[in-house]
Structures are given as C-alpha cells and as structure tokens.
Amino acid sequence: MKILGISILMLGLLSGFSIGIDRLLGFDLKTSIRNAVNPFLVMEVAEIIIFYLLIIIWAFCSTRLFLIKRSEKQ
C-alpha cells in the first residue's frame, strides 16, 4: 500500500511540476495538461528513435538473460 501511495504522490508532484514549467513558458492551461498527459505528442523524431532504440535494447537484453538462465537449468 505504501508503494502505491508513493507512486501516486510522485505522479502528482511530477505532473504538477511539468504543468507549472509549461505555464511559466507561456502555454495555456489546456496545452500544459495535454503535454503532461501525453508526452509523446511533444517528442521530436530523434527522441522517438532513441526511445524505440532503448526499448529494443531492453527487450534484447531481457530475452538474452532469459535464455541464459533457461540454459543453465538444463
């Protein structure tokens, strides 16, 4: 229960911080909330490529670790 509470608290604080920064940059409230709710709308092409590259690396490493552990059990 503590972990859930801490996670929700962190989500609220970080979302509020993000909305506050957007408001200081001059965005209206609707745009600030949309940017906080869906961060992929504000990503540029290079950031999207890096994001997908990190997901591919994570999936490769996880699969490799799984196969190594599976082969050790046999």
C-alpha positions in Angstrom: 0.0 0.0 0.0 2.9 2.3 0.7 4.4 1.7 -2.7 1.1 2.6 -4.4 0.8 5.8 -2.3 4.3 6.8 -3.0 3.8 6.2 -6.8 0.6 8.2 -6.9 2.3 11.0 -4.9 5.3 11.1 -7.3 3.0 11.1 -10.3 1.0 14.0 -8.9 4.1 16.0 -8.0 5.9 15.4 -11.3 2.8 16.2 -13.3 2.3 19.4 -11.3 5.9 20.3 -11.9 5.5 19.7 -15.6 2.4 21.7 -15.9 4.0 24.5 -13.9 7.0 24.6 -16.1 4.8 24.7 -19.2 2.7 27.6 -17.7 6.0 29.5 -17.0 6.9 29.0 -20.6 3.7 30.7 -21.7 1.5 27.8 -22.7 -2.2 27.9 -21.8 -3.6 25.5 -19.2 -5.2 23.2 -21.8 -1.9 22.8 -23.7 0.0 22.3 -20.5 -2.3 19.5 -19.3 -2.2 17.9 -22.8 1.6 17.9 -22.7 1.6 16.4 -19.3 -0.9 13.7 -20.1 0.6 12.6 -23.4 4.3 13.4 -23.6 4.7 11.6 -26.9 2.9 14.5 -28.6 5.8 16.8 -27.8 8.6 14.4 -28.8 10.7 15.1 -31.9 11.8 12.5 -34.4 15.2 12.0 -32.9 13.7 11.4 -29.4 11.2 8.9 -30.8 14.0 7.0 -32.5 16.1 6.9 -29.3 13.0 5.8 -27.3 12.3 2.9 -29.6 16.1 2.0 -29.7 16.1 1.8 -25.9 13.0 -0.4 -25.9 14.7 -2.7 -28.5 17.9 -2.9 -26.4 15.9 -3.7 -23.2 13.9 -6.4 -25.0 17.1 -7.9 -26.4 18.9 -7.9 -23.0 15.8 -9.4 -21.3 15.5 -12.2 -23.8 19.2 -12.9 -23.7 19.1 -13.1 -19.9 16.1 -15.4 -20.0 17.7 -17.7 -22.5 20.9 -17.9 -20.4 19.1 -18.7 -17.2 17.0 -21.3 -19.1 20.0 -23.0 -20.5 21.7 -23.1 -17.0 18.7 -25.0 -15.5 19.1 -27.8 -18.1 
